[in-house]
């Protein structure tokens, strides 16, 4: 059974710092991996989607990498800003078309 | 206007009541999903539908039912609500990967969520 783990569960950093969020999964047979942002009481906003054949995706200050063989993905946020404060979720799509979610990392960027 | 909408956004109800949560999308996607999120946990799949005539159980379908009334509408029902169904419920949609892209599965887009409280 696929399991997705995100470490750390919570992170607090000063504004301007570069940071890395981690996501690991137990079964490397995935079709893609998606990173989401969730603001308190709000829905999920898709940030980046990495297909299984890809190694990384970039959008603005965000860069996500994927290493299927080791079951890991990282989300790199450059020059963090207070507006980046949110919960970040990763999810993998397995062979049954389902998205399996991690429990998220709560990020606080202090001014 | 939002591409994926959910109604109601908040609902408080009592144990034993029947509740329906509705989801509509204007993205033209074939695939629709219902998830629930509990505090400190990730999202878990309740039901999913790949087209109007297709309904599939997810990981936690007990106590729930769904109806795909049209391509754009997917409703989730709790026939007899119980307190442990208190959660945040999300609807999502995704497009169907084209036949020229085997193994490529498109991203999911989520609605704003419905906060349901069962007393």
Interface residues (C-beta under 8 A of the other chain):
Chain A: X4 X31 X32 X34 X36 X41 X42 X43 X44 X45 X46 X49 X51 X52 X53 X89 X91 X93 X97 X98 X99 X100 X101 X102 X103 X104
Chain B: X4 X33 X40 X41 X42 X43 X44 X45 X48 X50 X58 X59 X90 X92 X103 X104 X105 X106 X107 X108 X109 X110 X111 X112 X113 X115
